[in-house]
Amino acid sequence: MGIGKKGKLKTNKSAAKRLRMTKSGLLKKRNAGRQHILSKKSRKHKRQLRKAGYLSTTDAKRIRRLLPYGTH
């Protein structure tokens, strides 16, 4: 690297695959608990897990460091 040049920031690929950035800047996530052992969960609980969730502002602040250029 030459003098005065900074290196590129690396995107954390595992975070990029799990999260999406909304137009308003919120981070959208898939809810956990929908993969297996569904028989003991109620129909209502499984239905509510289909909806995507959003990261809290405190978590989003930490995760933004992993996604320096945003995601899609």
Backbone as a ProteinNet text record, in pm:
[ID]
protein_1_A
[PRIMARY]
MGIGKKGKLKTNKSAAKRLRMTKSGLLKKRNAGRQHILSKKSRKHKRQLRKAGYLSTTDAKRIRRLLPYGTH
[TERTIARY]
83.3	0	87.2	43.6	117.1	90.5	164.6	147.5	15.4	-59.6	-185.5	-304.2	-282.5	-394.4	-434.4	-562.4	-613.3	-660.4	-652.5	-699.8	-851.7	-902.3	-1047	-1093.4	-1217.8	-1276.6	-1338.9	-1326.5	-1384.4	-1523.2	-1616.3	-1750.6	-1748.8	-1814.2	-1827.8	-1935.5	-1895	-1984.7	-2096.7	-2069.3	-2175	-2286.5	-2250.2	-2350.8	-2425.6	-2354.3	-2416.1	-2519.9	-2496.9	-2591.6	-2716	-2704.4	-2815.6	-2899.3	-2845.3	-2912.3	-2932	-3036.8	-3063	-3082.4	-3042.5	-3061.2	-3188.9	-3275.3	-3396.6	-3362.9	-3455.7	-3431.6	-3414.1	-3484.4	-3474.1	-3350.1	-3271.8	-3146.9	-3155.6	-3274.5	-3287	-3227.5	-3186.4	-3135.8	-3244.7	-3279.2	-3385.9	-3325.1	-3387.5	-3333.8	-3444	-3402.4	-3495.7	-3503	-3621.3	-3635.8	-3580.1	-3519.5	-3465.7	-3578.5	-3554.7	-3649.3	-3747.1	-3717.9	-3810.3	-3750.3	-3637	-3568.4	-3617.4	-3619.7	-3657.1	-3719	-3763.5	-3837.9	-3958.8	-4039.3	-4155.5	-4281.4	-4275.3	-4396	-4441.6	-4347.6	-4384.9	-4425.5	-4402.2	-4439.5	-4582.3	-4655.5	-4795.7	-4804.1	-4919.7	-4944.3	-4926.8	-4975.2	-4964.4	-4817.8	-4739.9	-4597.7	-4523	-4548.6	-4481.3	-4522.3	-4648.5	-4698.1	-4630.6	-4613.9	-4550.1	-4401.4	-4338.4	-4196.6	-4170	-4276.2	-4258.9	-4221.8	-4275.1	-4249.7	-4104.8	-4047.3	-3909.3	-3908.5	-3797.3	-3782.5	-3677.4	-3661.8	-3562.3	-3468.8	-3343.3	-3246.4	-3271.4	-3246.5	-3259.7	-3149.2	-3167.5	-3072	-2934.9	-2932.6	-2803.7	-2728.1	-2798.9	-2735	-2693.8	-2780.3	-2754.1	-2626.4	-2600.2	-2480.3	-2353.4	-2355	-2240	-2227.1	-2340.5	-2340.3	-2298.9	-2328.8	-2291.3	-2141.3	-2062.4	-1918	-1880.3	-1963.1	-1939.5	-1983.1	-2073.1	-2125.7	-2094.1	-1968	-1929.7	-1995.4	-2034	-2094	-2241.5	-2302.9	-2443.7	-2462.5	-2585.6	-2615.4	-2729.7	-2723.5	-2818.7	-2917.6
-119	0	124.5	222.3	347	432.2	537	628	704.2	716.8	790.4	707.2	579.9	495.3	403.3	385.4	293.4	166.7	56.9	-69	-74.2	-166	-183.3	-256.3	-229.3	-299.1	-428.5	-532.8	-661	-677.2	-722.1	-753.3	-889.6	-901.7	-1031.5	-1109.3	-1214.9	-1286.2	-1359.1	-1409.6	-1479.9	-1382.7	-1260.6	-1159.5	-1114.6	-1101.7	-1056.5	-1156.2	-1285.2	-1387.6	-1393.2	-1349.1	-1359.7	-1232.7	-1119.9	-992.2	-915.1	-832.8	-743.8	-603.2	-505.7	-366.8	-315.1	-250.7	-192.6	-52.3	6.1	140.3	243.8	222.2	317.4	293.6	188.2	164.3	62.9	2.9	-100.6	-230.9	-317.1	-448.2	-551.8	-622.5	-721.5	-859.5	-941.7	-1075.1	-1179.7	-1303.8	-1415.8	-1461.8	-1501.1	-1544.5	-1685.1	-1707.2	-1838.5	-1929.1	-2060.8	-2155.7	-2214.3	-2206.3	-2258.9	-2375.4	-2427.7	-2531.4	-2671.7	-2704.3	-2840.1	-2836.9	-2953.8	-2968.9	-2874.5	-2886.9	-2799.8	-2860.6	-2990.3	-3057.5	-3004.5	-2963.5	-2913.1	-2765.5	-2698.3	-2556.6	-2544.6	-2449.7	-2432.8	-2376.7	-2396.7	-2346.9	-2195.1	-2128	-1981.7	-1938.4	-2008	-1974.8	-1991.3	-2101.2	-2126.3	-2022.9	-1983.7	-1883.3	-1748.1	-1713.4	-1586.1	-1585.4	-1703.4	-1711.5	-1692.8	-1704.3	-1684	-1539.1	-1447.2	-1305.3	-1271.7	-1185.9	-1141.8	-1045.2	-1038.7	-946	-841.5	-745.1	-640.7	-640.7	-611.2	-604.6	-480.1	-491	-375.2	-275.1	-152.1	-47	-71.3	-129.4	-156	-266.8	-371.9	-479.4	-430.6	-351.7	-302.1	-219.1	-144.6	-60.8	-146.8	-261.2	-352.4	-423.6	-462.5	-540	-453.8	-324.3	-234.9	-235	-262.8	-272.6	-393.7	-498.3	-619.2	-600.6	-503.6	-478.1	-334.6	-305.5	-166.9	-106.6	-189.7	-137.5	-169.8	-211.5	-248.5	-382.3	-428.4	-551.6	-523.5	-577.3	-561.1	-449.2
0	0	0	-73.4	-79	43.6	54.2	167.2	150	259.4	254.7	210.4	175.7	133.4	246.9	262.6	363.6	293.8	366.1	311.4	309.7	231.6	226.2	352.1	391.2	504.9	455	533.7	494.1	554.4	470.9	516.7	582.8	697.3	761.5	686.6	615.9	526.1	599.8	719.7	792.4	831.7	869.1	903	778.1	666.5	541.3	491.6	516.5	471.4	560	683.1	777.4	789.1	750.9	772.8	643	640.9	527.8	582.4	502.9	541.8	475.5	553.6	496.2	444.3	369	314.7	425.1	535.8	647.3	732.5	700	771	883.9	903.5	1006.1	954.1	1043.7	1004	1027	919.6	922.1	939.9	1024.8	1052.4	1045.3	1029.5	1034.7	1179.9	1224.4	1363.4	1383.8	1497.2	1532.1	1578.7	1574.4	1630.2	1530.9	1400.2	1299.2	1220.6	1264.6	1187.7	1222.5	1349.4	1389.9	1529.1	1575	1701.2	1700.7	1596	1581.8	1643.5	1674.6	1723.9	1859.7	1943.3	2076.2	2073.8	1961.6	1952	1899.9	1952.9	1913.8	1771.8	1712.4	1576.9	1571.6	1674	1681.6	1688.5	1770	1785.7	1654.1	1582.9	1454.8	1350.7	1353.7	1258.7	1283.6	1410.9	1444.3	1409.7	1409.6	1375.8	1226	1142.9	998.6	966.4	1045.1	1019.1	1052.1	971.9	996.8	1114.9	1183	1293.9	1261.2	1349.4	1331.4	1450.4	1426	1534.8	1617.9	1746.8	1834.5	1799.7	1836.2	1800.9	1862.5	1983.2	2047.9	1975.5	1933.9	1858.2	1719.8	1658.2	1522.1	1518.2	1623.4	1628.7	1622	1692.3	1689.8	1554.8	1499	1374.8	1255.9	1258.8	1147.6	1120.8	1225.4	1208.1	1121.9	1128.7	1049	904.2	880.8	747.2	705.9	675.1	649.3	524.9	429	306	295.7	406.2	404.9	336	327.7	255.5	160.2	44.9	-67.6	-46.8
[MASK]
++++++++++++++++++++++++++++++++++++++++++++++++++++++++++++++++++++++++

